[in-house]
C-alpha cells in the first residue's frame, strides 16, 4: 500500500550500445539455467507506415555481447544472428511504480488501467493501481508447485472480461507422481479481500513428470477467440526427447478454446495418437510470446548455451529441438549434430551468447513512434530489455536497453497509453514504467 515515485532518469544515449558486458551464459543466479536456443524461417512483421519510403536498413557492428559459445556454427542466412546495433533516439525515463514483489512473473492490464501481477514462487496474485498501491493477495487460486522455474506464471484477462470477469493463468500444478503446467480460469471478484470464484482448470500439460525446470507458461489470446499456451520440455532427458513427439505436450505450443476445448482446425486433430491441442512442435522452453500487427504469433525460447531463438510458429510446423539448433549443453558438450535438418524450421533469429528471454511485446503505441512494430523482449542473464527492428520478417537491428539498471527483466507489456511496463526478477522485484522524458 505504499507509493513509490522514485524516478530514474536514463538518457537513451547511455543505454544503447554502451554496455559491453558479456552475458553470463548461465542464468546468472543459483537457479538452473532456464536460459539459453534454436530458429524459424521467414516471417512477416509488416513494414511500418506502408506507403512511406522506408529508411535505409541499419548497418555496422552488432551489439557487443562477447564471443559465441559455438563459433563453428554458421547462420543459415545473412542476418540470422548479430544484427547491426541500433539506438533509440527518443529520450526516455524509467519510473518505479511498485516494489516488494517476490520474483514477479507477469503483468496483465484490467480495463481501468490497474494491473494484475503474479509472483512465481509464492503463487500470489495482486491487483496494483497505476499509482503502485497493491491489493492483498487474491484468494481462491489453487496451490502451486513453486520450486525452481515453476510456480504461478502468466496471467491474462479474458476476451469477454467486461461481461464475465474471467481471468486466465498458468501455474505449475502439484500432482500425484510429479507436477505439470496447468491453465486455469476463474471469475475475479473485487473487494477489500479480492478473490477468484468458480475456478476451472481448462488445460493440463501431459504426461505428468517430476521436474522443476523448463516450465514454459506464456498465454496469448488471439482476436478470433483462441488461446495459445507455450510449453517447455521439462529439461530432463525424459522430457526433452518428447519435444518433437506429437503424443506429448512437452516442448509444444498448444492452441485451445477459452473453455479448454480443442479448435477443430488445429493441425493434429486428425492424427492418430496425437495430442489435439498441439499447434507447433520442437520447442525447448518458450517464455516470450506475442502477436504482431497482423495478429501472427511470435515467440522467443530459451535455447541451450548459445542458442536462444526467435520464431514465428506456424500450425503443424517443427522447430527442431532437440534434433537441430544452435548452441551447446551448458556443460559445453554438443547437443546437435547440425543446425539444419529436413522438415525442420530455422529460427528467424538466434543469440549466441544467449540473452535469456522472458516476456515479449510487439510495440503498437503512440508514445514512441520510432518503436512501432519493434519486438521487445525481457532479458534475464543479459540484464537488458532487448529491442529488435524487423523488416519483411527478418531482424535488421538489435538494441539492448536499460543495461544501467543491472536487473533481470522478466516481463515486458505495453500499457494502454503506450508506455512499456516491466517486471524485474528479484526477491525484491520491481514494477517499472518506461515513458518518453
Ligand atoms: Ca528451433
Boltz pocket constraint, residues with backbone or C-beta under 6 A from the ligand:
constraints:
  - pocket:
      binder: B
      contacts: [[A, 37], [A, 38], [A, 39], [A, 40], [A, 282], [A, 309], [A, 319], [A, 320], [A, 321], [A, 324], [A, 325], [A, 345], [A, 346], [A, 347]]
      max_distance: 6.0
